[in-house]
Amino acid sequence: MPGLDRRSLILSGAAALAAGAARAEAPDLVLNGKLQQGGFAFGYTFPRAALAVDGVAVGHASTNGLFVIGFDRDSAPTAKLAVAGDIQRTLAIAPVSYDIQRIDGLPNDQVEPTDPVLLERIKAEAHRKAIGFASNVDADDFKDGFVLPVQGARLSARFGGQRILNGVPSRPHYGSDLAAPIGTPVRAPAGGQVCFAEANLHFDGALVMIDHGQGLISCYLHLSRVDAVAGKRIERGEMVGAVGMEGRATGPHLCWRMKWRGRNLDPMLMVGQRAPA
Protein backbone atom coordinates (compact mmCIF):
# COMPACT_ATOMS: atom_id res chain seq x y z
CA MET A 1 0.00 0.00 0.00
CA PRO A 2 2.82 2.49 0.72
CA GLY A 3 4.00 1.93 -2.85
CA LEU A 4 0.53 2.66 -4.21
CA ASP A 5 0.30 5.87 -2.17
CA ARG A 6 3.69 6.95 -3.44
CA ARG A 7 2.64 6.21 -7.05
CA SER A 8 -0.54 8.26 -6.58
CA LEU A 9 1.46 11.16 -5.25
CA ILE A 10 3.83 11.01 -8.20
CA LEU A 11 0.95 10.93 -10.69
CA SER A 12 -0.91 13.79 -9.04
CA GLY A 13 2.28 15.80 -8.89
CA ALA A 14 2.93 15.21 -12.58
CA ALA A 15 -0.62 16.31 -13.42
CA ALA A 16 -0.20 19.48 -11.40
CA LEU A 17 3.10 20.21 -13.14
CA ALA A 18 1.49 19.67 -16.55
CA ALA A 19 -1.39 22.00 -15.68
CA GLY A 20 1.07 24.58 -14.41
CA ALA A 21 3.12 24.29 -17.60
CA ALA A 22 0.02 24.77 -19.76
CA ARG A 23 -0.96 27.81 -17.70
CA ALA A 24 2.56 29.23 -17.96
CA GLU A 25 2.58 28.84 -21.74
CA ALA A 26 -0.79 30.58 -22.23
CA PRO A 27 -1.30 34.34 -21.88
CA ASP A 28 -3.26 35.45 -18.82
CA LEU A 29 -5.88 37.20 -20.92
CA VAL A 30 -6.11 38.71 -24.41
CA LEU A 31 -9.27 40.55 -25.49
CA ASN A 32 -10.58 42.13 -28.67
CA GLY A 33 -13.99 43.09 -30.02
CA LYS A 34 -16.38 46.04 -29.73
CA LEU A 35 -16.66 47.37 -26.18
CA GLN A 36 -19.92 49.29 -26.58
CA GLN A 37 -23.60 48.88 -25.88
CA GLY A 38 -24.81 45.97 -28.01
CA GLY A 39 -21.18 44.93 -28.49
CA PHE A 40 -19.02 42.01 -27.42
CA ALA A 41 -15.54 40.83 -26.53
CA PHE A 42 -13.70 37.76 -27.73
CA GLY A 43 -11.11 36.46 -25.29
CA TYR A 44 -8.14 34.09 -25.17
CA THR A 45 -6.99 32.65 -21.87
CA PHE A 46 -6.26 29.32 -20.18
CA PRO A 47 -8.20 26.33 -21.53
CA ARG A 48 -11.43 25.74 -19.62
CA ALA A 49 -10.86 28.78 -17.39
CA ALA A 50 -13.96 29.71 -15.40
CA LEU A 51 -15.59 33.00 -16.43
CA ALA A 52 -17.77 35.52 -14.60
CA VAL A 53 -19.29 38.83 -15.73
CA ASP A 54 -20.44 41.31 -13.10
CA GLY A 55 -20.11 38.63 -10.47
CA VAL A 56 -22.26 36.07 -12.31
CA ALA A 57 -20.71 32.81 -13.53
CA VAL A 58 -21.06 32.48 -17.32
CA GLY A 59 -19.34 29.18 -18.04
CA HIS A 60 -15.83 28.35 -19.17
CA ALA A 61 -13.41 29.10 -21.97
CA SER A 62 -13.20 26.42 -24.64
CA THR A 63 -10.53 23.75 -24.80
CA ASN A 64 -8.69 26.22 -27.06
CA GLY A 65 -8.89 28.89 -24.34
CA LEU A 66 -11.37 31.00 -26.35
CA PHE A 67 -14.52 32.68 -25.07
CA VAL A 68 -17.10 35.32 -25.92
CA ILE A 69 -19.04 37.73 -23.71
CA GLY A 70 -21.67 40.29 -24.72
CA PHE A 71 -22.96 43.68 -23.59
CA ASP A 72 -26.68 44.40 -23.77
CA ARG A 73 -28.24 47.27 -25.75
CA ASP A 74 -28.65 49.16 -22.47
CA SER A 75 -25.44 47.98 -20.84
CA ALA A 76 -24.05 49.90 -17.87
CA PRO A 77 -20.90 52.01 -18.48
CA THR A 78 -18.64 49.27 -17.12
CA ALA A 79 -18.57 45.48 -17.03
CA LYS A 80 -16.40 43.45 -14.66
CA LEU A 81 -14.82 40.34 -16.13
CA ALA A 82 -13.24 37.65 -13.96
CA VAL A 83 -11.21 34.80 -15.48
CA ALA A 84 -10.00 31.75 -13.56
CA GLY A 85 -10.99 33.50 -10.35
CA ASP A 86 -7.88 35.64 -10.02
CA ILE A 87 -7.71 37.63 -13.27
CA GLN A 88 -9.90 40.73 -13.07
CA ARG A 89 -10.66 43.34 -15.72
CA THR A 90 -13.01 46.31 -15.59
CA LEU A 91 -14.15 47.04 -19.13
CA ALA A 92 -15.37 50.49 -20.19
CA ILE A 93 -18.52 50.10 -22.32
CA ALA A 94 -19.12 53.00 -24.72
CA PRO A 95 -22.67 54.39 -24.97
CA VAL A 96 -24.57 54.29 -28.28
CA SER A 97 -27.22 56.68 -29.63
CA TYR A 98 -30.17 54.80 -31.10
CA ASP A 99 -32.59 55.73 -33.86
CA ILE A 100 -36.31 56.29 -33.45
CA GLN A 101 -38.05 53.99 -35.92
CA ARG A 102 -41.71 54.70 -36.80
CA ILE A 103 -43.72 52.02 -38.57
CA ASP A 104 -47.35 52.61 -39.50
CA GLY A 105 -50.00 50.56 -41.28
CA LEU A 106 -49.47 47.34 -39.32
CA PRO A 107 -52.50 45.13 -38.54
CA ASN A 108 -53.71 45.69 -35.00
CA ASP A 109 -53.02 42.09 -34.05
CA GLN A 110 -49.32 42.66 -34.86
CA VAL A 111 -49.13 45.58 -32.41
CA GLU A 112 -51.60 45.04 -29.58
CA PRO A 113 -53.23 41.61 -29.98
CA THR A 114 -56.29 41.00 -27.80
CA ASP A 115 -57.86 37.80 -29.11
CA PRO A 116 -57.50 35.15 -26.35
CA VAL A 117 -56.77 32.34 -28.80
CA LEU A 118 -54.05 34.40 -30.48
CA LEU A 119 -52.58 35.38 -27.11
CA GLU A 120 -52.33 31.71 -26.15
CA ARG A 121 -50.62 30.98 -29.46
CA ILE A 122 -48.12 33.81 -28.90
CA LYS A 123 -47.42 32.53 -25.38
CA ALA A 124 -46.76 29.00 -26.65
CA GLU A 125 -44.45 30.30 -29.38
CA ALA A 126 -42.54 32.38 -26.83
CA HIS A 127 -42.04 29.26 -24.70
CA ARG A 128 -40.61 27.29 -27.63
CA LYS A 129 -38.32 30.17 -28.58
CA ALA A 130 -37.09 30.42 -24.98
CA ILE A 131 -35.96 26.79 -25.21
CA GLY A 132 -33.99 27.67 -28.34
CA PHE A 133 -32.39 30.68 -26.66
CA ALA A 134 -31.40 28.47 -23.71
CA SER A 135 -29.18 26.35 -25.96
CA ASN A 136 -25.60 26.37 -24.72
CA VAL A 137 -23.34 24.23 -26.90
CA ASP A 138 -19.81 23.75 -25.56
CA ALA A 139 -18.02 25.08 -28.65
CA ASP A 140 -16.20 28.12 -30.04
CA ASP A 141 -17.63 28.37 -33.56
CA PHE A 142 -17.56 32.16 -33.19
CA LYS A 143 -13.75 32.16 -33.25
CA ASP A 144 -13.37 32.89 -36.97
CA GLY A 145 -15.90 35.71 -36.88
CA PHE A 146 -19.02 36.27 -38.96
CA VAL A 147 -19.88 37.25 -42.52
CA LEU A 148 -23.11 38.85 -43.69
CA PRO A 149 -25.92 36.28 -44.01
CA VAL A 150 -27.38 38.04 -47.08
CA GLN A 151 -25.15 39.29 -49.88
CA GLY A 152 -26.02 42.56 -51.61
CA ALA A 153 -28.63 43.56 -49.03
CA ARG A 154 -29.35 47.10 -47.85
CA LEU A 155 -29.29 47.91 -44.13
CA SER A 156 -32.83 49.27 -43.75
CA ALA A 157 -33.01 49.48 -39.95
CA ARG A 158 -30.17 49.55 -37.46
CA PHE A 159 -29.97 47.56 -34.26
CA GLY A 160 -31.41 49.08 -31.11
CA GLY A 161 -33.83 51.64 -32.56
CA GLN A 162 -36.75 52.69 -30.39
CA ARG A 163 -39.85 51.42 -32.19
CA ILE A 164 -43.13 53.32 -32.49
CA LEU A 165 -45.69 50.99 -34.08
CA ASN A 166 -48.91 52.53 -35.38
CA GLY A 167 -48.17 55.47 -33.09
CA VAL A 168 -47.73 53.23 -30.03
CA PRO A 169 -44.29 53.14 -28.31
CA SER A 170 -43.00 49.56 -28.36
CA ARG A 171 -39.91 47.62 -27.38
CA PRO A 172 -36.63 48.55 -29.03
CA HIS A 173 -35.74 46.78 -32.26
CA TYR A 174 -33.18 44.15 -31.32
CA GLY A 175 -32.17 43.24 -34.87
CA SER A 176 -30.39 44.59 -37.91
CA ASP A 177 -32.74 44.61 -40.92
CA LEU A 178 -31.20 43.60 -44.25
CA ALA A 179 -33.56 44.46 -47.12
CA ALA A 180 -33.44 42.18 -50.16
CA PRO A 181 -35.94 40.62 -52.61
CA ILE A 182 -38.09 37.71 -51.50
CA GLY A 183 -36.27 34.44 -52.10
CA THR A 184 -32.75 35.88 -51.72
CA PRO A 185 -30.57 33.20 -50.08
CA VAL A 186 -29.84 33.50 -46.37
CA ARG A 187 -26.66 31.66 -45.44
CA ALA A 188 -25.07 30.84 -42.09
CA PRO A 189 -22.57 33.60 -41.24
CA ALA A 190 -20.62 31.19 -39.01
CA GLY A 191 -20.80 27.54 -38.07
CA GLY A 192 -22.89 26.18 -35.24
CA GLN A 193 -25.79 23.99 -34.24
CA VAL A 194 -29.33 24.84 -35.31
CA CYS A 195 -31.28 25.13 -32.05
CA PHE A 196 -34.62 26.32 -33.46
CA ALA A 197 -36.30 26.16 -36.88
CA GLU A 198 -40.02 26.85 -37.30
CA ALA A 199 -42.35 28.54 -39.77
CA ASN A 200 -45.59 30.46 -39.30
CA LEU A 201 -44.82 32.21 -36.00
CA HIS A 202 -47.14 35.15 -35.38
CA PHE A 203 -44.56 37.94 -35.02
CA ASP A 204 -41.46 36.33 -36.52
CA GLY A 205 -42.86 34.37 -39.45
CA ALA A 206 -40.33 31.64 -40.20
CA LEU A 207 -37.48 31.74 -37.68
CA VAL A 208 -34.13 29.95 -37.40
CA MET A 209 -31.67 30.14 -34.49
CA ILE A 210 -28.05 28.98 -34.55
CA ASP A 211 -25.97 28.33 -31.42
CA HIS A 212 -22.35 29.32 -32.11
CA GLY A 213 -21.13 28.20 -28.70
CA GLN A 214 -21.13 29.44 -25.11
CA GLY A 215 -24.64 30.86 -25.35
CA LEU A 216 -24.08 33.02 -28.44
CA ILE A 217 -27.27 32.59 -30.49
CA SER A 218 -27.94 34.21 -33.88
CA CYS A 219 -31.50 34.52 -35.24
CA TYR A 220 -33.01 34.86 -38.72
CA LEU A 221 -36.58 36.19 -38.88
CA HIS A 222 -39.34 36.64 -41.49
CA LEU A 223 -37.96 33.92 -43.78
CA SER A 224 -40.00 32.82 -46.78
CA ARG A 225 -38.41 29.37 -46.61
CA VAL A 226 -36.57 27.35 -43.96
CA ASP A 227 -33.72 25.08 -45.08
CA ALA A 228 -31.94 24.60 -41.75
CA VAL A 229 -32.95 21.63 -39.57
CA ALA A 230 -33.22 21.90 -35.78
CA GLY A 231 -30.61 19.80 -34.00
CA LYS A 232 -28.32 19.61 -37.02
CA ARG A 233 -24.86 21.08 -37.49
CA ILE A 234 -24.59 23.94 -40.01
CA GLU A 235 -21.39 25.35 -41.50
CA ARG A 236 -20.60 28.88 -42.63
CA GLY A 237 -22.12 29.50 -46.06
CA GLU A 238 -24.73 26.73 -45.87
CA MET A 239 -28.36 27.62 -46.47
CA VAL A 240 -30.45 28.83 -43.56
CA GLY A 241 -33.43 29.75 -45.73
CA ALA A 242 -34.59 32.63 -47.93
CA VAL A 243 -35.56 36.27 -47.37
CA GLY A 244 -39.28 36.86 -46.88
CA MET A 245 -41.77 39.19 -45.21
CA GLU A 246 -43.67 36.78 -42.99
CA GLY A 247 -44.95 37.87 -39.57
CA ARG A 248 -44.65 41.50 -38.51
CA ALA A 249 -43.02 42.96 -41.60
CA THR A 250 -43.94 45.67 -44.10
CA GLY A 251 -41.47 44.66 -46.80
CA PRO A 252 -39.09 41.84 -47.70
CA HIS A 253 -36.05 41.73 -45.46
CA LEU A 254 -34.06 39.58 -43.07
CA CYS A 255 -34.15 40.65 -39.45
CA TRP A 256 -30.79 39.39 -38.14
CA ARG A 257 -30.55 39.19 -34.37
CA MET A 258 -28.05 37.95 -31.83
CA LYS A 259 -28.19 37.16 -28.13
CA TRP A 260 -25.62 36.13 -25.57
CA ARG A 261 -27.14 34.68 -22.40
CA GLY A 262 -30.20 36.90 -22.64
CA ARG A 263 -28.32 40.05 -23.66
CA ASN A 264 -29.25 41.60 -27.00
CA LEU A 265 -26.25 42.23 -29.27
CA ASP A 266 -25.79 44.03 -32.59
CA PRO A 267 -24.85 41.26 -35.05
CA MET A 268 -23.38 43.75 -37.52
CA LEU A 269 -20.56 44.42 -35.04
CA MET A 270 -19.46 40.79 -35.37
CA VAL A 271 -18.82 40.99 -39.11
CA GLY A 272 -15.11 40.76 -39.89
CA GLN A 273 -14.05 40.19 -36.28
CA ARG A 274 -11.96 37.20 -35.17
CA ALA A 275 -11.10 35.87 -31.76
CA PRO A 276 -7.48 36.43 -30.66
CA ALA A 277 -5.08 33.53 -31.09
C-alpha positions as CSV (number, residue, x, y, z in Angstrom):
1,M,0.0,0.0,0.0
2,P,2.8,2.5,0.7
3,G,4.0,1.9,-2.9
4,L,0.5,2.7,-4.2
5,D,0.3,5.9,-2.2
6,R,3.7,7.0,-3.4
7,R,2.6,6.2,-7.1
8,S,-0.5,8.3,-6.6
9,L,1.5,11.2,-5.3
10,I,3.8,11.0,-8.2
11,L,1.0,10.9,-10.7
12,S,-0.9,13.8,-9.0
13,G,2.3,15.8,-8.9
14,A,2.9,15.2,-12.6
15,A,-0.6,16.3,-13.4
16,A,-0.2,19.5,-11.4
17,L,3.1,20.2,-13.1
18,A,1.5,19.7,-16.6
19,A,-1.4,22.0,-15.7
20,G,1.1,24.6,-14.4
21,A,3.1,24.3,-17.6
22,A,0.0,24.8,-19.8
23,R,-1.0,27.8,-17.7
24,A,2.6,29.2,-18.0
25,E,2.6,28.8,-21.7
26,A,-0.8,30.6,-22.2
27,P,-1.3,34.3,-21.9
28,D,-3.3,35.5,-18.8
29,L,-5.9,37.2,-20.9
30,V,-6.1,38.7,-24.4
31,L,-9.3,40.6,-25.5
32,N,-10.6,42.1,-28.7
33,G,-14.0,43.1,-30.0
34,K,-16.4,46.0,-29.7
35,L,-16.7,47.4,-26.2
36,Q,-19.9,49.3,-26.6
37,Q,-23.6,48.9,-25.9
38,G,-24.8,46.0,-28.0
39,G,-21.2,44.9,-28.5
40,F,-19.0,42.0,-27.4
41,A,-15.5,40.8,-26.5
42,F,-13.7,37.8,-27.7
43,G,-11.1,36.5,-25.3
44,Y,-8.1,34.1,-25.2
45,T,-7.0,32.7,-21.9
46,F,-6.3,29.3,-20.2
47,P,-8.2,26.3,-21.5
48,R,-11.4,25.7,-19.6
49,A,-10.9,28.8,-17.4
50,A,-14.0,29.7,-15.4
51,L,-15.6,33.0,-16.4
52,A,-17.8,35.5,-14.6
53,V,-19.3,38.8,-15.7
54,D,-20.4,41.3,-13.1
55,G,-20.1,38.6,-10.5
56,V,-22.3,36.1,-12.3
57,A,-20.7,32.8,-13.5
58,V,-21.1,32.5,-17.3
59,G,-19.3,29.2,-18.0
60,H,-15.8,28.4,-19.2
61,A,-13.4,29.1,-22.0
62,S,-13.2,26.4,-24.6
63,T,-10.5,23.8,-24.8
64,N,-8.7,26.2,-27.1
65,G,-8.9,28.9,-24.3
66,L,-11.4,31.0,-26.4
67,F,-14.5,32.7,-25.1
68,V,-17.1,35.3,-25.9
69,I,-19.0,37.7,-23.7
70,G,-21.7,40.3,-24.7
71,F,-23.0,43.7,-23.6
72,D,-26.7,44.4,-23.8
73,R,-28.2,47.3,-25.7
74,D,-28.7,49.2,-22.5
75,S,-25.4,48.0,-20.8
76,A,-24.0,49.9,-17.9
77,P,-20.9,52.0,-18.5
78,T,-18.6,49.3,-17.1
79,A,-18.6,45.5,-17.0
80,K,-16.4,43.4,-14.7
81,L,-14.8,40.3,-16.1
82,A,-13.2,37.7,-14.0
83,V,-11.2,34.8,-15.5
84,A,-10.0,31.8,-13.6
85,G,-11.0,33.5,-10.4
86,D,-7.9,35.6,-10.0
87,I,-7.7,37.6,-13.3
88,Q,-9.9,40.7,-13.1
89,R,-10.7,43.3,-15.7
90,T,-13.0,46.3,-15.6
91,L,-14.2,47.0,-19.1
92,A,-15.4,50.5,-20.2
93,I,-18.5,50.1,-22.3
94,A,-19.1,53.0,-24.7
95,P,-22.7,54.4,-25.0
96,V,-24.6,54.3,-28.3
97,S,-27.2,56.7,-29.6
98,Y,-30.2,54.8,-31.1
99,D,-32.6,55.7,-33.9
100,I,-36.3,56.3,-33.5
101,Q,-38.1,54.0,-35.9
102,R,-41.7,54.7,-36.8
103,I,-43.7,52.0,-38.6
104,D,-47.3,52.6,-39.5
105,G,-50.0,50.6,-41.3
106,L,-49.5,47.3,-39.3
107,P,-52.5,45.1,-38.5
108,N,-53.7,45.7,-35.0
109,D,-53.0,42.1,-34.0
110,Q,-49.3,42.7,-34.9
111,V,-49.1,45.6,-32.4
112,E,-51.6,45.0,-29.6
113,P,-53.2,41.6,-30.0
114,T,-56.3,41.0,-27.8
115,D,-57.9,37.8,-29.1
116,P,-57.5,35.2,-26.4
117,V,-56.8,32.3,-28.8
118,L,-54.1,34.4,-30.5
119,L,-52.6,35.4,-27.1
120,E,-52.3,31.7,-26.2
121,R,-50.6,31.0,-29.5
122,I,-48.1,33.8,-28.9
123,K,-47.4,32.5,-25.4
124,A,-46.8,29.0,-26.6
125,E,-44.5,30.3,-29.4
126,A,-42.5,32.4,-26.8
127,H,-42.0,29.3,-24.7
128,R,-40.6,27.3,-27.6
129,K,-38.3,30.2,-28.6
130,A,-37.1,30.4,-25.0
131,I,-36.0,26.8,-25.2
132,G,-34.0,27.7,-28.3
133,F,-32.4,30.7,-26.7
134,A,-31.4,28.5,-23.7
135,S,-29.2,26.3,-26.0
136,N,-25.6,26.4,-24.7
137,V,-23.3,24.2,-26.9
138,D,-19.8,23.7,-25.6
139,A,-18.0,25.1,-28.6
140,D,-16.2,28.1,-30.0
141,D,-17.6,28.4,-33.6
142,F,-17.6,32.2,-33.2
143,K,-13.8,32.2,-33.2
144,D,-13.4,32.9,-37.0
145,G,-15.9,35.7,-36.9
146,F,-19.0,36.3,-39.0
147,V,-19.9,37.2,-42.5
148,L,-23.1,38.8,-43.7
149,P,-25.9,36.3,-44.0
150,V,-27.4,38.0,-47.1
151,Q,-25.2,39.3,-49.9
152,G,-26.0,42.6,-51.6
153,A,-28.6,43.6,-49.0
154,R,-29.3,47.1,-47.8
155,L,-29.3,47.9,-44.1
156,S,-32.8,49.3,-43.7
157,A,-33.0,49.5,-39.9
158,R,-30.2,49.5,-37.5
159,F,-30.0,47.6,-34.3
160,G,-31.4,49.1,-31.1
161,G,-33.8,51.6,-32.6
162,Q,-36.8,52.7,-30.4
163,R,-39.8,51.4,-32.2
164,I,-43.1,53.3,-32.5
165,L,-45.7,51.0,-34.1
166,N,-48.9,52.5,-35.4
167,G,-48.2,55.5,-33.1
168,V,-47.7,53.2,-30.0
169,P,-44.3,53.1,-28.3
170,S,-43.0,49.6,-28.4
171,R,-39.9,47.6,-27.4
172,P,-36.6,48.5,-29.0
173,H,-35.7,46.8,-32.3
174,Y,-33.2,44.1,-31.3
175,G,-32.2,43.2,-34.9
176,S,-30.4,44.6,-37.9
177,D,-32.7,44.6,-40.9
178,L,-31.2,43.6,-44.3
179,A,-33.6,44.5,-47.1
180,A,-33.4,42.2,-50.2
181,P,-35.9,40.6,-52.6
182,I,-38.1,37.7,-51.5
183,G,-36.3,34.4,-52.1
184,T,-32.8,35.9,-51.7
185,P,-30.6,33.2,-50.1
186,V,-29.8,33.5,-46.4
187,R,-26.7,31.7,-45.4
188,A,-25.1,30.8,-42.1
189,P,-22.6,33.6,-41.2
190,A,-20.6,31.2,-39.0
191,G,-20.8,27.5,-38.1
192,G,-22.9,26.2,-35.2
193,Q,-25.8,24.0,-34.2
194,V,-29.3,24.8,-35.3
195,C,-31.3,25.1,-32.0
196,F,-34.6,26.3,-33.5
197,A,-36.3,26.2,-36.9
198,E,-40.0,26.9,-37.3
199,A,-42.3,28.5,-39.8
200,N,-45.6,30.5,-39.3
201,L,-44.8,32.2,-36.0
202,H,-47.1,35.2,-35.4
203,F,-44.6,37.9,-35.0
204,D,-41.5,36.3,-36.5
205,G,-42.9,34.4,-39.4
206,A,-40.3,31.6,-40.2
207,L,-37.5,31.7,-37.7
208,V,-34.1,30.0,-37.4
209,M,-31.7,30.1,-34.5
210,I,-28.0,29.0,-34.5
211,D,-26.0,28.3,-31.4
212,H,-22.3,29.3,-32.1
213,G,-21.1,28.2,-28.7
214,Q,-21.1,29.4,-25.1
215,G,-24.6,30.9,-25.3
216,L,-24.1,33.0,-28.4
217,I,-27.3,32.6,-30.5
218,S,-27.9,34.2,-33.9
219,C,-31.5,34.5,-35.2
220,Y,-33.0,34.9,-38.7
221,L,-36.6,36.2,-38.9
222,H,-39.3,36.6,-41.5
223,L,-38.0,33.9,-43.8
224,S,-40.0,32.8,-46.8
225,R,-38.4,29.4,-46.6
226,V,-36.6,27.3,-44.0
227,D,-33.7,25.1,-45.1
228,A,-31.9,24.6,-41.7
229,V,-33.0,21.6,-39.6
230,A,-33.2,21.9,-35.8
231,G,-30.6,19.8,-34.0
232,K,-28.3,19.6,-37.0
233,R,-24.9,21.1,-37.5
234,I,-24.6,23.9,-40.0
235,E,-21.4,25.3,-41.5
236,R,-20.6,28.9,-42.6
237,G,-22.1,29.5,-46.1
238,E,-24.7,26.7,-45.9
239,M,-28.4,27.6,-46.5
240,V,-30.5,28.8,-43.6
241,G,-33.4,29.8,-45.7
242,A,-34.6,32.6,-47.9
243,V,-35.6,36.3,-47.4
244,G,-39.3,36.9,-46.9
245,M,-41.8,39.2,-45.2
246,E,-43.7,36.8,-43.0
247,G,-44.9,37.9,-39.6
248,R,-44.7,41.5,-38.5
249,A,-43.0,43.0,-41.6
250,T,-43.9,45.7,-44.1
251,G,-41.5,44.7,-46.8
252,P,-39.1,41.8,-47.7
253,H,-36.0,41.7,-45.5
254,L,-34.1,39.6,-43.1
255,C,-34.2,40.6,-39.5
256,W,-30.8,39.4,-38.1
257,R,-30.6,39.2,-34.4
258,M,-28.1,38.0,-31.8
259,K,-28.2,37.2,-28.1
260,W,-25.6,36.1,-25.6
261,R,-27.1,34.7,-22.4
262,G,-30.2,36.9,-22.6
263,R,-28.3,40.1,-23.7
264,N,-29.3,41.6,-27.0
265,L,-26.3,42.2,-29.3
266,D,-25.8,44.0,-32.6
267,P,-24.9,41.3,-35.1
268,M,-23.4,43.7,-37.5
269,L,-20.6,44.4,-35.0
270,M,-19.5,40.8,-35.4
271,V,-18.8,41.0,-39.1
272,G,-15.1,40.8,-39.9
273,Q,-14.0,40.2,-36.3
274,R,-12.0,37.2,-35.2
275,A,-11.1,35.9,-31.8
276,P,-7.5,36.4,-30.7
277,A,-5.1,33.5,-31.1
